[in-house]
Amino acid sequence: MVGEDYVYMTLEEREALEEKHGLNDPLVVQYGKYLSQLLSGDLGYSYQTGRDVADVIGEKIPWTILLSA
């Protein structure tokens, strides 16, 4: 689900995607799940690369520290 891909999906594909990501849940429930995952260290995954966000950040931290020193 990146950019224009969502526009070209069929209604069934959109509904399946929304269900998969819990977008049909009330906003309060979505936010509760988000906070719970965040506090447990689960930052989710990147829609662009499909990789775990914590892994991507972990790869970049050493270079960020090196550049800031």
VOZA-314645 format. One record per atom (N, C-alpha, C): residue in three letters; x, y, z. Coordinates in steps of 0.05 Angstrom, whole numbers, plus 5000, padded with zeros to 4 digits. Layout:
! VOZA-314645
+-----+------+------+------+
:   r :   c1 :   c2 :   c3 :
+-----+------+------+------+
: ALA :    X :    Y :    Z :
...
+-----+------+------+------+
This chain:
! VOZA-314645
+-----+------+------+------+
:   r :   c1 :   c2 :   c3 :
+-----+------+------+------+
: MET : 5017 : 4976 : 5000 :
: MET : 5000 : 5000 : 5000 :
: MET : 5018 : 5025 : 5000 :
: VAL : 5029 : 5031 : 4978 :
: VAL : 5046 : 5054 : 4976 :
: VAL : 5034 : 5072 : 4954 :
: GLY : 5028 : 5097 : 4961 :
: GLY : 5020 : 5116 : 4942 :
: GLY : 4997 : 5108 : 4923 :
: GLU : 5003 : 5108 : 4898 :
: GLU : 4983 : 5103 : 4877 :
: GLU : 4971 : 5075 : 4878 :
: ASP : 4986 : 5056 : 4889 :
: ASP : 4976 : 5028 : 4889 :
: ASP : 4948 : 5026 : 4901 :
: TYR : 4943 : 5041 : 4922 :
: TYR : 4917 : 5040 : 4935 :
: TYR : 4894 : 5049 : 4917 :
: VAL : 4900 : 5069 : 4900 :
: VAL : 4880 : 5079 : 4881 :
: VAL : 4871 : 5058 : 4861 :
: TYR : 4889 : 5041 : 4853 :
: TYR : 4883 : 5022 : 4832 :
: TYR : 4874 : 4995 : 4843 :
: MET : 4870 : 4993 : 4868 :
: MET : 4861 : 4967 : 4880 :
: MET : 4831 : 4965 : 4876 :
: THR : 4822 : 4940 : 4875 :
: THR : 4793 : 4935 : 4874 :
: THR : 4782 : 4939 : 4902 :
: LEU : 4756 : 4941 : 4904 :
: LEU : 4743 : 4945 : 4929 :
: LEU : 4750 : 4922 : 4948 :
: GLU : 4750 : 4898 : 4938 :
: GLU : 4756 : 4874 : 4955 :
: GLU : 4785 : 4876 : 4965 :
: GLU : 4803 : 4884 : 4948 :
: GLU : 4831 : 4886 : 4957 :
: GLU : 4834 : 4908 : 4978 :
: ARG : 4820 : 4930 : 4975 :
: ARG : 4821 : 4951 : 4995 :
: ARG : 4811 : 4942 : 5022 :
: GLU : 4788 : 4928 : 5021 :
: GLU : 4775 : 4918 : 5046 :
: GLU : 4794 : 4898 : 5059 :
: ALA : 4807 : 4881 : 5044 :
: ALA : 4825 : 4861 : 5056 :
: ALA : 4849 : 4875 : 5068 :
: LEU : 4859 : 4895 : 5055 :
: LEU : 4882 : 4910 : 5066 :
: LEU : 4874 : 4925 : 5091 :
: GLU : 4851 : 4938 : 5092 :
: GLU : 4842 : 4952 : 5115 :
: GLU : 4838 : 4933 : 5139 :
: GLU : 4827 : 4909 : 5133 :
: GLU : 4823 : 4889 : 5154 :
: GLU : 4850 : 4879 : 5164 :
: LYS : 4869 : 4874 : 5146 :
: LYS : 4895 : 4864 : 5154 :
: LYS : 4909 : 4883 : 5173 :
: HIS : 4906 : 4909 : 5168 :
: HIS : 4920 : 4929 : 5184 :
: HIS : 4903 : 4940 : 5207 :
: GLY : 4880 : 4929 : 5211 :
: GLY : 4863 : 4937 : 5233 :
: GLY : 4850 : 4965 : 5230 :
: LEU : 4847 : 4974 : 5205 :
: LEU : 4837 : 5000 : 5200 :
: LEU : 4806 : 5001 : 5203 :
: ASN : 4794 : 4979 : 5207 :
: ASN : 4765 : 4978 : 5211 :
: ASN : 4758 : 4981 : 5241 :
: ASP : 4778 : 4979 : 5258 :
: ASP : 4774 : 4982 : 5287 :
: ASP : 4769 : 5011 : 5293 :
: PRO : 4755 : 5016 : 5315 :
: PRO : 4752 : 5044 : 5324 :
: PRO : 4780 : 5057 : 5329 :
: LEU : 4781 : 5083 : 5326 :
: LEU : 4806 : 5098 : 5328 :
: LEU : 4819 : 5093 : 5356 :
: VAL : 4803 : 5092 : 5376 :
: VAL : 4813 : 5087 : 5404 :
: VAL : 4827 : 5060 : 5405 :
: VAL : 4816 : 5040 : 5393 :
: VAL : 4827 : 5013 : 5393 :
: VAL : 4853 : 5013 : 5377 :
: GLN : 4853 : 5026 : 5354 :
: GLN : 4878 : 5028 : 5337 :
: GLN : 4900 : 5042 : 5353 :
: TYR : 4894 : 5063 : 5367 :
: TYR : 4914 : 5078 : 5382 :
: TYR : 4924 : 5061 : 5405 :
: GLY : 4906 : 5046 : 5419 :
: GLY : 4914 : 5029 : 5440 :
: GLY : 4934 : 5007 : 5431 :
: LYS : 4928 : 4995 : 5408 :
: LYS : 4945 : 4975 : 5396 :
: LYS : 4973 : 4987 : 5389 :
: TYR : 4972 : 5011 : 5378 :
: TYR : 4997 : 5025 : 5371 :
: TYR : 5014 : 5030 : 5396 :
: LEU : 5002 : 5041 : 5417 :
: LEU : 5017 : 5046 : 5441 :
: LEU : 5028 : 5020 : 5454 :
: SER : 5012 : 5000 : 5454 :
: SER : 5021 : 4974 : 5465 :
: SER : 5045 : 4963 : 5449 :
: GLN : 5044 : 4964 : 5423 :
: GLN : 5066 : 4954 : 5407 :
: GLN : 5091 : 4972 : 5410 :
: LEU : 5086 : 4998 : 5411 :
: LEU : 5109 : 5017 : 5414 :
: LEU : 5123 : 5012 : 5441 :
: LEU : 5108 : 5008 : 5462 :
: LEU : 5120 : 5004 : 5488 :
: LEU : 5134 : 4977 : 5491 :
: SER : 5126 : 4958 : 5474 :
: SER : 5140 : 4932 : 5474 :
: SER : 5163 : 4931 : 5454 :
: GLY : 5169 : 4954 : 5441 :
: GLY : 5192 : 4955 : 5423 :
: GLY : 5185 : 4948 : 5394 :
: ASP : 5160 : 4943 : 5388 :
: ASP : 5152 : 4935 : 5361 :
: ASP : 5145 : 4961 : 5346 :
: LEU : 5163 : 4969 : 5328 :
: LEU : 5158 : 4994 : 5313 :
: LEU : 5144 : 4988 : 5286 :
: GLY : 5137 : 4963 : 5281 :
: GLY : 5123 : 4956 : 5257 :
: GLY : 5142 : 4951 : 5234 :
: TYR : 5132 : 4953 : 5210 :
: TYR : 5148 : 4948 : 5186 :
: TYR : 5144 : 4970 : 5166 :
: SER : 5164 : 4973 : 5149 :
: SER : 5163 : 4994 : 5128 :
: SER : 5145 : 4985 : 5105 :
: TYR : 5127 : 5002 : 5097 :
: TYR : 5110 : 4996 : 5074 :
: TYR : 5126 : 4996 : 5048 :
: GLN : 5147 : 5011 : 5047 :
: GLN : 5164 : 5013 : 5023 :
: GLN : 5182 : 4989 : 5020 :
: THR : 5196 : 4981 : 5041 :
: THR : 5215 : 4959 : 5039 :
: THR : 5205 : 4933 : 5049 :
: GLY : 5184 : 4934 : 5066 :
: GLY : 5174 : 4909 : 5078 :
: GLY : 5191 : 4899 : 5101 :
: ARG : 5211 : 4915 : 5109 :
: ARG : 5229 : 4907 : 5130 :
: ARG : 5220 : 4918 : 5157 :
: ASP : 5229 : 4905 : 5178 :
: ASP : 5223 : 4914 : 5205 :
: ASP : 5236 : 4942 : 5210 :
: VAL : 5221 : 4961 : 5220 :
: VAL : 5231 : 4988 : 5224 :
: VAL : 5253 : 4989 : 5244 :
: ALA : 5252 : 4973 : 5265 :
: ALA : 5273 : 4973 : 5285 :
: ALA : 5300 : 4964 : 5273 :
: ASP : 5299 : 4945 : 5254 :
: ASP : 5323 : 4936 : 5241 :
: ASP : 5335 : 4958 : 5223 :
: VAL : 5317 : 4972 : 5209 :
: VAL : 5327 : 4994 : 5192 :
: VAL : 5340 : 5016 : 5209 :
: ILE : 5327 : 5023 : 5231 :
: ILE : 5338 : 5044 : 5248 :
: ILE : 5364 : 5034 : 5260 :
: GLY : 5365 : 5009 : 5269 :
: GLY : 5389 : 4997 : 5280 :
: GLY : 5413 : 4998 : 5261 :
: GLU : 5408 : 4995 : 5235 :
: GLU : 5429 : 4996 : 5216 :
: GLU : 5440 : 5025 : 5212 :
: LYS : 5423 : 5044 : 5216 :
: LYS : 5430 : 5072 : 5211 :
: LYS : 5442 : 5086 : 5236 :
: ILE : 5437 : 5076 : 5260 :
: ILE : 5446 : 5089 : 5285 :
: ILE : 5477 : 5092 : 5285 :
: PRO : 5492 : 5071 : 5279 :
: PRO : 5521 : 5075 : 5281 :
: PRO : 5532 : 5097 : 5263 :
: TRP : 5521 : 5099 : 5239 :
: TRP : 5530 : 5120 : 5220 :
: TRP : 5521 : 5148 : 5230 :
: THR : 5498 : 5149 : 5242 :
: THR : 5488 : 5174 : 5253 :
: THR : 5506 : 5183 : 5276 :
: ILE : 5513 : 5165 : 5293 :
: ILE : 5531 : 5172 : 5316 :
: ILE : 5558 : 5180 : 5305 :
: LEU : 5568 : 5166 : 5286 :
: LEU : 5595 : 5172 : 5274 :
: LEU : 5595 : 5200 : 5262 :
: LEU : 5573 : 5207 : 5247 :
: LEU : 5572 : 5233 : 5234 :
: LEU : 5568 : 5255 : 5254 :
: SER : 5555 : 5250 : 5277 :
: SER : 5550 : 5271 : 5296 :
: SER : 5573 : 5276 : 5315 :
: ALA : 5593 : 5259 : 5314 :
: ALA : 5616 : 5262 : 5332 :
: ALA : 5636 : 5282 : 5321 :
+-----+------+------+------+
